Amino acid sequence: MTTFLEIRDLTMRFGGLMAVDHLSFTVEHGQIHGLIGPNGAGKTTTFNMISGFYKPTSGQVLLRGEDISGLKTHEVARRGVVRTFQHSTLFAELTVLENALVGTHMPFRPNIFAAIVGWDKEDRIGAEARAREALEFFGLDHLAGERAGDLSHGHQRALGMAVAYASHPDVVLLDEPFTGMNPEETRRMMGLMRNLRDSGITILLVEHDMQAIMGLCDTITCMSFGKFLAEGGPKEIRNHPAVIEAYLGGARHVA
């Protein structure tokens, strides 16, 4: 049986700096998989290689056995791998619905504004139906006509996920989705991620909020200094000596 998503011997050098050093791990279909590690461990660089922002120095990213490493971001997205960012990439002046419409054509049109104005009537009707479905899935349908820039922080993060969901992804890469959230927003976002997983979408997330990671993830991979350090379920990772040491010797950092 072919592994769903495999990171195989992935390496990224920037001049003399080894940002990611022969990293290997696999992500099973339909799981929430966490990628953790101290600051500078190479997590975001790994995301950049998986999603097509960086071409690896060496190694492979395999999706259902197909090597997608080195493809452009829209080509990776077309194959079903969509990424959200640590900082919002929404169009603040557009409405919530218009942002979701961008998502419906995100994998297919490098010119995002074509997603708003550049299709025929039949395409437009289908895209709007999908966009509204995505907003409803994330509980944002009542805000469809609001300006995205006027949303609360939590709603903006949810909209970012709705934009990704609108593109019919197989895998969503989430880069620190809980940053800046209060406890209520964090709980709501955790629920949305479980709903996303239960709908059949695989999630790979980088996150520093260990409570969220431990409460969400089926499997957790820990990196340190660009290398694979440990992997397992939340309980195993929480008590793993090498992980505790990587977080500067404090079990409280990973509890």
PAZAPA-4460 file (N, C-alpha, C; in steps of 0.05 Angstrom, whole numbers, plus 32768, in hexadecimal, padded with zeros to 4 digits):
% residues 255
    n_x    n_y    n_z   ca_x   ca_y   ca_z    c_x    c_y    c_z   seq   type   mol
   8011   7FE8   8000   8000   8000   8000   8012   8019   8000     1      M     A
   800C   802C   7FEE   801B   8044   7FEC   8016   8057   8004     2      T     A
   802C   8061   800F   8029   8075   8025   801C   808E   801A     3      T     A
   800B   809B   8029   7FFC   80B2   8020   800F   80CA   801B     4      F     A
   801D   80D3   8030   8030   80E9   802E   804A   80E1   803B     5      L     A
   805F   80E1   802C   8079   80D8   8037   808E   80EE   8032     6      E     A
   809B   80F5   8048   80B2   8107   8047   80CB   80F5   8049     7      I     A
   80DA   80F5   8033   80F0   80E1   8031   810B   80EF   802E     8      R     A
   811B   80EE   8043   8137   80F8   8043   8138   8115   803A     9      D     A
   8125   8125   8042   8122   8141   8039   8138   8152   8045    10      L     A
   8145   8162   8033   815C   8172   803C   8159   818E   802F    11      T     A
   815F   81A3   803F   815F   81BE   8034   8177   81CD   803F    12      M     A
   8188   81D6   802D   819F   81E7   8035   819B   8203   802A    13      R     A
   81A3   8217   803B   81A4   8232   8032   81C1   823B   8035    14      F     A
   81D0   823A   801F   81ED   823F   8021   81FA   822A   8033    15      G     A
   8206   8233   8049   8213   8220   805B   8201   8217   8071    16      G     A
   81E8   8221   8072   81D5   8219   8087   81C4   8201   807F    17      L     A
   81C4   81ED   808F   81B3   81D5   808B   819A   81D9   809B    18      M     A
   8184   81E2   808D   816B   81E8   809A   815B   81CF   80A1    19      A     A
   815B   81BC   808E   814E   81A2   8092   8162   818D   8088    20      V     A
   8167   8179   8099   817D   8166   8096   8173   8149   8094    21      D     A
   816E   8140   807B   8167   8124   8076   814F   811B   8087    22      H     A
   813A   812B   8085   8121   8126   8095   810F   8111   8087    23      L     A
   8106   80FE   8097   80F3   80EA   808C   80DD   80E5   80A0    24      S     A
   80C4   80E5   8096   80AD   80DC   80A6   8095   80D9   8093    25      F     A
   8081   80CB   809C   8069   80C6   808B   8050   80D1   8099    26      T     A
   803D   80D9   8089   8023   80E2   8093   800E   80D0   8088    27      V     A
   7FFE   80C4   809A   7FE9   80B2   8091   7FD0   80C1   8089    28      E     A
   7FC2   80B6   8076   7FA9   80C3   806C   7F94   80C5   8082    29      H     A
   7F87   80DC   8084   7F71   80E0   8097   7F7A   80E5   80B3    30      G     A
   7F94   80EC   80B7   7F9E   80F2   80D2   7FA3   8110   80D5    31      Q     A
   7FA5   8118   80EE   7FB1   8132   80F5   7FCD   812C   80FF    32      I     A
   7FE0   8136   80F0   7FFC   8130   80F6   800A   814A   80FE    33      H     A
   8016   814B   8115   8024   8162   811F   8042   8162   8119    34      G     A
   804D   8179   8112   806A   817C   810E   8073   8191   8122    35      L     A
   8083   8189   8136   808A   819B   814B   80A9   819C   814D    36      I     A
   80B2   81AF   815E   80CE   81B2   8163   80D4   81CE   816C    37      G     A
   80EA   81D2   8179   80F1   81ED   8182   80F4   8201   816B    38      P     A
   80F4   821B   8171   80F8   822F   815C   8112   8229   814D    39      N     A
   8111   822B   8132   8129   8225   8122   812D   8208   811C    40      G     A
   811A   81F7   8123   811D   81DA   811E   811B   81D3   8100    41      A     A
   810E   81E4   80F0   810B   81DE   80D4   80EF   81D8   80CB    42      G     A
   80DC   81DC   80DD   80C0   81D4   80D7   80B5   81E4   80BF    43      K     A
   80B7   81FE   80C0   80AB   820E   80AA   80BA   8209   8090    44      T     A
   80D4   8205   8091   80E3   81FE   8079   80D8   81E4   806D    45      T     A
   80D2   81D1   807E   80C7   81B8   8075   80AC   81BC   8068    46      T     A
   809B   81CD   8074   8082   81D4   8067   8086   81E0   804C    47      F     A
   809A   81F2   804A   809F   8200   8031   80A7   81ED   801B    48      N     A
   80B5   81D7   8023   80BD   81C3   800F   80A5   81B2   8007    49      M     A
   8095   81AA   801A   807E   8199   8014   806A   81A8   8002    50      I     A
   8066   81C2   8007   8052   81D1   7FF8   805C   81DE   7FDF    51      S     A
   8076   81DC   7FD9   8081   81E5   7FBF   808D   8201   7FC0    52      G     A
   808F   820D   7FD8   809B   8228   7FD9   80BA   8225   7FD7    53      F     A
   80C5   820F   7FE1   80E1   820A   7FDE   80E5   81F0   7FCE    54      Y     A
   80F9   81EF   7FBD   8101   81D6   7FB1   8117   81CA   7FC3    55      K     A
   8113   81B1   7FCC   8126   81A5   7FDE   8142   81A3   7FD1    56      P     A
   8157   81A6   7FE2   8172   81A1   7FD9   8174   8184   7FD0    57      T     A
   8168   8172   7FE0   8167   8156   7FD9   8150   8149   7FE8    58      S     A
   814A   8130   7FE2   8134   8122   7FEE   811A   8125   7FDF    59      G     A
   8105   8119   7FE9   80EB   8119   7FDA   80D4   811D   7FED    60      Q     A
   80BF   8129   7FE1   80A4   812A   7FED   8092   8118   7FDB    61      V     A
   8087   8103   7FE5   8078   80F0   7FD6   805A   80F1   7FDF    62      L     A
   8048   80F7   7FCC   802C   80F7   7FD1   8020   80DF   7FC2    63      L     A
   8016   80CC   7FD0   800B   80B3   7FC4   8020   80A6   7FB1    64      R     A
   8039   80A8   7FB8   804F   809D   7FA9   805A   80AF   7F93    65      G     A
   804C   80C5   7F8D   8056   80D8   7F79   8069   80EC   7F85    66      E     A
   8080   80F0   7F79   8093   8104   7F82   8089   8120   7F7B    67      D     A
   8082   8130   7F8F   8078   814B   7F8A   808D   8160   7F93    68      I     A
   80A4   8158   7F9C   80B8   816B   7FA5   80C3   817A   7F8D    69      S     A
   80C5   8194   7F91   80CF   81A5   7F7B   80BA   81B0   7F69    70      G     A
   80A1   81A6   7F6B   808B   81B2   7F5B   8084   81CD   7F65    71      L     A
   8079   81DE   7F54   8070   81F8   7F5C   8058   81F6   7F6E    72      K     A
   8053   820B   7F7E   803E   820A   7F92   8022   8203   7F86    73      T     A
   801C   820F   7F6F   8001   820A   7F64   7FFF   81ED   7F59    74      H     A
   8016   81E2   7F51   8016   81C6   7F48   8013   81B3   7F60    75      E     A
   801F   81BA   7F76   801B   81AA   7F8F   7FFE   81AC   7F98    76      V     A
   7FF3   81C5   7F97   7FD7   81C9   7F9F   7FC4   81B9   7F8D    77      A     A
   7FCA   81B8   7F73   7FB9   81AA   7F60   7FB8   818C   7F67    78      R     A
   7FCD   8182   7F74   7FCE   8166   7F7C   7FC0   8162   7F97    79      R     A
   7FB7   8178   7FA4   7FA7   8175   7FBC   7FB5   817C   7FD6    80      G     A
   7FCC   8189   7FD4   7FDB   8192   7FEC   7FD9   81B0   7FEE    81      V     A
   7FCB   81BA   8002   7FC6   81D6   8005   7FD0   81E0   8020    82      V     A
   7FDB   81F7   8020   7FE8   8202   8039   7FDA   821B   8042    83      R     A
   7FD8   821E   805D   7FD2   8238   8069   7FEB   8242   8076    84      T     A
   7FEB   825C   807D   8003   8269   8086   8000   8273   80A3    85      F     A
   8017   8276   80B0   8017   8280   80CC   800A   829C   80CD    86      Q     A
   800F   82AD   80BA   8003   82C7   80B8   7FEE   82C7   80A2    87      H     A
   7FD8   82D5   80A8   7FC1   82D4   8096   7FC9   82DC   807A    88      S     A
   7FBF   82CD   8066   7FC3   82D4   804A   7FA8   82DB   803D    89      T     A
   7F95   82E3   804D   7F7B   82EA   8042   7F7C   8305   8034    90      L     A
   7F68   830A   8023   7F65   8324   8016   7F52   8334   8026    91      F     A
   7F5E   8346   8036   7F4F   8355   804A   7F38   8365   803F    92      A     A
   7F3B   8370   8027   7F27   8381   801B   7F11   8372   800E    93      E     A
   7F15   8358   8009   7F00   8347   7FFD   7EEE   833C   8013    94      L     A
   7ED5   8334   800B   7EC3   8328   801E   7ECC   830B   8025    95      T     A
   7EC0   8301   803A   7EC5   82E5   8042   7EBF   82D2   802B    96      V     A
   7EA8   82D6   801E   7EA1   82C5   8008   7EB5   82C7   7FF1    97      L     A
   7EBE   82DF   7FEA   7ED1   82E3   7FD4   7EEB   82D5   7FDB    98      E     A
   7EF4   82D6   7FF4   7F0C   82C8   7FFC   7F09   82AA   7FF7    99      N     A
   7EF2   829F   7FFF   7EEC   8283   7FFB   7EEB   827C   7FDD   100      A     A
   7EE1   828E   7FCC   7EE1   828A   7FAF   7EFD   8287   7FA4   101      L     A
   7F10   8297   7FAF   7F2C   8294   7FA7   7F35   8278   7FAC   102      V     A
   7F2D   826D   7FC3   7F35   8252   7FCA   7F2B   823D   7FB6   103      G     A
   7F13   8241   7FAB   7F08   822D   7F98   7F19   822A   7F7F   104      T     A
   7F28   823E   7F78   7F39   823C   7F60   7F56   823E   7F67   105      H     A
   7F5D   823C   7F81   7F79   823F   7F8A   7F8C   822B   7F7C   106      M     A
   7F84   8212   7F79   7F97   81FF   7F6D   7F9A   8202   7F4F   107      P     A
   7F89   8212   7F43   7F87   8211   7F26   7F90   822B   7F18   108      F     A
   7F8E   8241   7F26   7F93   825B   7F18   7FA8   826A   7F28   109      R     A
   7FC0   826D   7F1D   7FD4   827E   7F2A   7FCB   829B   7F2F   110      P     A
   7FBA   82A5   7F1D   7FAF   82C0   7F20   7F96   82BE   7F32   111      N     A
   7F99   82C4   7F4B   7F83   82C0   7F5E   7F6A   82D1   7F57   112      I     A
   7F6E   82E8   7F4B   7F57   82F9   7F46   7F45   82ED   7F30   113      F     A
   7F50   82DB   7F20   7F40   82CD   7F0D   7F2A   82BC   7F1B   114      A     A
   7F30   82B5   7F34   7F1C   82A6   7F44   7F03   82B7   7F4A   115      A     A
   7F06   82D1   7F49   7EEF   82E2   7F4E   7EE0   82EA   7F35   116      I     A
   7EEE   82F0   7F1F   7EE1   82FC   7F08   7EE6   82EC   7EEE   117      V     A
   7EF7   82D8   7EED   7F01   82CE   7ED4   7EF5   82B3   7ECB   118      G     A
   7EDC   82AD   7ED1   7ED1   8294   7EC8   7EB5   8299   7EBC   119      W     A
   7EA9   8284   7EB0   7E8F   8287   7EA5   7E7A   8282   7EBB   120      D     A
   7E61   8286   7EB4   7E4B   8286   7EC8   7E49   826B   7ED6   121      K     A
   7E4C   8255   7EC7   7E4A   823A   7ED2   7E60   8235   7EE7   122      E     A
   7E79   823D   7EE0   7E8F   823A   7EF2   7E8A   824B   7F0B   123      D     A
   7E80   8262   7F08   7E7B   8274   7F1E   7E67   8268   7F32   124      R     A
   7E51   825D   7F27   7E3D   8251   7F38   7E48   823A   7F48   125      I     A
   7E58   8228   7F3B   7E63   8212   7F49   7E78   821A   7F5E   126      G     A
   7E88   822F   7F57   7E9C   8238   7F6A   7E8F   8245   7F82   127      A     A
   7E7A   8255   7F7E   7E6C   8262   7F95   7E5F   824D   7FA7   128      E     A
   7E54   8237   7F9B   7E49   8222   7FAC   7E5E   8215   7FBD   129      A     A
   7E75   8210   7FB1   7E8B   8204   7FC1   7E95   8217   7FD6   130      R     A
   7E98   8231   7FCF   7EA1   8245   7FE3   7E8E   8247   7FFA   131      A     A
   7E74   8247   7FF5   7E60   8248   800B   7E60   822F   801C   132      R     A
   7E65   8218   800F   7E67   81FF   801D   7E7F   8200   8031   133      E     A
   7E95   820B   8028   7EAD   820E   8038   7EA8   8220   8050   134      A     A
   7E9A   8237   804B   7E94   8249   8061   7E81   823C   8075   135      L     A
   7E6E   822D   806B   7E5B   8220   807E   7E6A   820B   808F   136      E     A
   7E7C   81FC   8082   7E8C   81E8   8090   7E9B   81F4   80A8   137      F     A
   7EA5   820C   80A4   7EB4   8219   80BA   7EA4   822E   80CA   138      F     A
   7E8A   822D   80C6   7E78   823E   80D7   7E7B   825B   80D0   139      G     A
   7E81   8262   80B7   7E85   827E   80AF   7E70   8288   809B   140      L     A
   7E5C   8277   8096   7E49   827E   8081   7E3A   8298   8088   141      D     A
   7E36   829D   80A2   7E27   82B5   80A9   7E38   82CF   80A6   142      H     A
   7E52   82CB   80A0   7E64   82E2   809C   7E6C   82E5   807F   143      L     A
   7E5E   82D8   806D   7E66   82D7   8050   7E6A   82F3   8044   144      A     A
   7E59   8306   804C   7E5A   8320   8040   7E6C   8334   804F   145      G     A
   7E78   832B   8065   7E8A   833D   8074   7EA5   833F   8067   146      E     A
   7EB2   8356   806C   7ECD   835A   8062   7EE0   8349   8072   147      R     A
   7EF2   833A   8065   7F03   8327   8073   7F15   8335   8087   148      A     A
   7F1E   834E   8081   7F2F   835D   8093   7F21   8365   80AD   149      G     A
   7F07   8364   80AE   7EF8   836C   80C6   7EF2   8354   80D8   150      D     A
   7EFA   833C   80D1   7EF4   8325   80E1   7F06   8324   80FA   151      L     A
   7EFD   8316   810E   7F0E   8311   8125   7F25   82FF   811D   152      S     A
   7F3A   82FE   812E   7F51   82ED   8128   7F4A   82D0   8124   153      H     A
   7F39   82C6   8135   7F31   82AA   8133   7F21   82A4   811A   154      G     A
   7F0F   82B7   8112   7F00   82B3   80FA   7F12   82B6   80E1   155      H     A
   7F26   82C7   80E2   7F39   82C9   80CC   7F48   82AF   80C8   156      Q     A
   7F50   82A2   80DE   7F5E   8289   80DC   7F4B   8273   80D1   157      R     A
   7F32   8273   80DA   7F1F   8260   80CF   7F1A   8265   80B2   158      A     A
   7F19   827E   80A9   7F15   8285   808D   7F2D   827B   807D   159      L     A
   7F45   827D   8087   7F5C   8273   8079   7F5A   8255   8074   160      G     A
   7F4F   8246   8088   7F4B   822A   8084   7F34   8225   8071   161      M     A
   7F20   8236   8071   7F09   8232   805E   7F13   8237   8041   162      A     A
   7F24   824A   803D   7F30   824F   8023   7F3E   8236   8019   163      V     A
   7F4E   822A   802B   7F5C   8211   8024   7F49   81FB   801E   164      A     A
   7F34   81F8   802F   7F21   81E3   802C   7F11   81E5   8012   165      Y     A
   7F0D   81FE   8009   7EFD   8202   7FF0   7F0B   81F7   7FD8   166      A     A
   7F25   81F2   7FDA   7F34   81E8   7FC3   7F34   81CA   7FC0   167      S     A
   7F23   81BC   7FD1   7F22   819F   7FD1   7F3D   8192   7FD6   168      H     A
   7F4A   8199   7FEC   7F64   818D   7FF1   7F63   8170   7FFC   169      P     A
   7F78   8162   7FF8   7F7C   8148   8006   7F8C   814B   801F   170      D     A
   7F9F   815E   801E   7FB1   8164   8035   7FB1   8182   8039   171      V     A
   7FAD   818A   8053   7FB0   81A7   805A   7FC8   81A9   806D   172      V     A
   7FDA   81BB   8066   7FF1   81C2   8076   7FEA   81DB   8086   173      L     A
   7FEA   81D9   80A0   7FE2   81F0   80B1   7FFB   81FA   80C0   174      L     A
   8003   8213   80BC   801B   821E   80C8   8012   822F   80E0   175      D     A
   8016   8225   80F8   8010   8232   8111   7FF4   823F   8111   176      E     A
   7FDF   822E   810E   7FC4   8239   810C   7FB9   8245   8126   177      P     A
   7FC6   823F   813D   7FBB   8248   8157   7FC9   8262   8161   178      F     A
   7FDC   826C   8152   7FEB   8284   815A   7FD8   829B   815F   179      T     A
   7FDA   82A7   8177   7FCA   82BF   817D   7FAD   82BA   8185   180      G     A
   7FA6   82A0   8188   7F8A   829A   818F   7F86   8299   81AD   181      M     A
   7F6E   82A1   81B6   7F67   829D   81D2   7F5D   8281   81D6   182      N     A
   7F5A   8278   81EF   7F52   825C   81F4   7F38   8254   81E5   183      P     A
   7F24   8266   81E4   7F0B   825F   81D7   7F0F   825B   81B9   184      E     A
   7F1F   826D   81AC   7F25   826B   8190   7F35   8251   818A   185      E     A
   7F47   824A   819D   7F57   8232   8199   7F45   8219   819A   186      T     A
   7F33   8219   81AD   7F21   8202   81AF   7F10   81FF   8195   187      R     A
   7F06   8216   818C   7EF6   8215   8173   7F06   820C   815B   188      R     A
   7F1F   8215   8159   7F30   820D   8143   7F37   81F0   8144   189      M     A
   7F3B   81E5   815C   7F40   81C9   815F   7F28   81B8   8156   190      M     A
   7F10   81C2   815C   7EF8   81B4   8152   7EF6   81B5   8134   191      G     A
   7EFD   81CC   8128   7EFD   81CE   810A   7F10   81BA   80FE   192      L     A
   7F28   81B8   810A   7F3C   81A5   80FF   7F33   8188   8101   193      M     A
   7F26   8181   8117   7F1B   8166   8119   7F06   8161   8104   194      R     A
   7EF5   8175   80FF   7EE0   8173   80EA   7EED   816F   80CF   195      N     A
   7F03   817E   80CA   7F11   817C   80B1   7F1D   8160   80AD   196      L     A
   7F29   8156   80C2   7F34   813B   80C2   7F1E   8126   80BE   197      R     A
   7F07   812A   80CB   7EF1   8116   80C9   7EE5   8117   80AD   198      D     A
   7EE9   812D   809E   7EDE   812E   8083   7EF0   8120   806F   199      S     A
   7F07   8115   8079   7F19   8106   8067   7F32   8115   805F   200      G     A
   7F36   812D   8069   7F4D   813D   8062   7F63   8138   8076   201      I     A
   7F7B   8134   806C   7F93   812F   807D   7F9E   814A   8084   202      T     A
   7FA7   814D   809D   7FB2   8167   80A7   7FCE   8162   80B1   203      I     A
   7FE0   8173   80A8   7FFB   8175   80B3   7FFF   8191   80BE   204      L     A
   8005   8193   80D8   8007   81AE   80E3   8020   81B2   80F3   205      L     A
   802B   81CA   80F0   8041   81D4   8101   8034   81E6   8116   206      V     A
   803B   81E2   812F   802E   81F1   8144   8040   81F1   815D   207      E     A
   803F   8208   816C   804E   820A   8185   803C   8206   819D   208      H     A
   8022   8207   8199   800F   8204   81AF   800D   81E6   81B5   209      D     A
   801C   81DD   81CA   801F   81C1   81CF   8005   81B5   81D9   210      M     A
   7FF4   81C5   81E7   7FDB   81BA   81F0   7FC9   81B3   81D8   211      Q     A
   7FC9   81C4   81C4   7FBA   81BF   81AC   7FC5   81A7   819D   212      A     A
   7FDF   81A6   819A   7FEC   818F   818D   7FE5   8175   819A   213      I     A
   7FE8   8174   81B4   7FE3   815B   81C3   7FC6   8153   81C3   214      M     A
   7FB4   8167   81C1   7F98   8161   81C1   7F8D   815A   81A5   215      G     A
   7F9C   8160   8190   7F92   815C   8175   7F9E   8145   8166   216      L     A
   7FB8   8142   8168   7FC7   8132   8155   7FC6   8114   815A   217      C     A
   7FC3   8105   8144   7FC5   80E8   8145   7FE2   80E0   8148   218      D     A
   7FF4   80EE   8139   8010   80E8   8139   801F   8103   8139   219      T     A
   8036   8103   8147   8046   811B   8149   8063   8114   8142   220      I     A
   806F   8124   812F   808B   8122   8129   8099   813A   8134   221      T     A
   80AF   8135   8143   80BF   814B   814F   80D9   814D   8140   222      C     A
   80E0   8166   8139   80F9   816D   812C   810B   817D   8140   223      M     A
   8125   817B   813B   8138   818C   814A   8150   8191   8138   224      S     A
   8158   81AA   8135   816F   81B1   8124   816D   81A5   8108   225      F     A
   8154   81A5   80FD   8150   819C   80E2   814E   817E   80DE   226      G     A
   8151   816F   80F4   8151   8152   80F2   8138   8146   8100   227      K     A
   8131   812E   80F8   811D   811E   8106   8127   8117   8122   228      F     A
   8116   811C   8136   811E   8116   8151   810E   80FF   815D   229      L     A
   80F3   8100   815A   80E2   80EC   8166   80C7   80EC   8159   230      A     A
   80B8   80D7   815C   809D   80D5   8151   808C   80C2   8162   231      E     A
   8072   80C9   8164   8060   80B8   8173   8046   80C6   8178   232      G     A
   8035   80B9   8188   801C   80C6   8191   8021   80DB   81A6   233      G     A
   800D   80EB   81AC   8010   8100   81C0   801D   80F8   81DA   234      P     A
   8013   80E2   81E6   801E   80D9   8200   803B   80D2   81FD   235      K     A
   8042   80C4   81E8   805E   80BB   81E4   8070   80D4   81E1   236      E     A
   8068   80E7   81D1   8078   80FF   81CB   807A   8110   81E5   237      I     A
   8065   8112   81F4   8065   8122   820C   807A   8119   8220   238      R     A
   807E   80FE   8220   8091   80F3   8234   80AB   80EA   8228   239      N     A
   80B0   80F1   820F   80C9   80E8   8201   80E1   80F9   820B   240      H     A
   80F5   80EC   8216   810C   80FB   8222   811A   810E   820E   241      P     A
   811D   8105   81F5   812A   8115   81E1   811A   812E   81DA   242      A     A
   80FF   812B   81DA   80EE   8142   81D4   80EF   8156   81EC   243      V     A
   80EE   814C   8204   80EF   815D   821B   810A   816C   821C   244      I     A
   811F   815E   8215   8139   816C   8214   813B   8181   81FE   245      E     A
   812F   817B   81E7   812F   818E   81D1   8120   81A8   81D9   246      A     A
   810C   81A5   81E9   80FE   81BD   81F3   810A   81C7   820D   247      Y     A
   8125   81C6   820D   8135   81D3   8222   8131   81C7   823E   248      L     A
   812C   81AD   823E   812B   819F   8258   8113   81A3   8268   249      G     A
   80FE   81AF   825D   80E6   81B4   826D   80CF   81A4   8264   250      G     A
   80C6   8190   8273   80AF   8180   826C   8096   8191   8269   251      A     A
   8096   81A7   8277   807E   81B9   8276   807B   81C5   825A   252      R     A
   8091   81C6   824B   808F   81D1   8230   8080   81BF   821D   253      H     A
   807F   81A5   8222   8072   8193   8210   805A   8185   821D   254      V     A
   8053   818D   8235   803D   8181   8243   8023   818B   8238   255      A     A
***
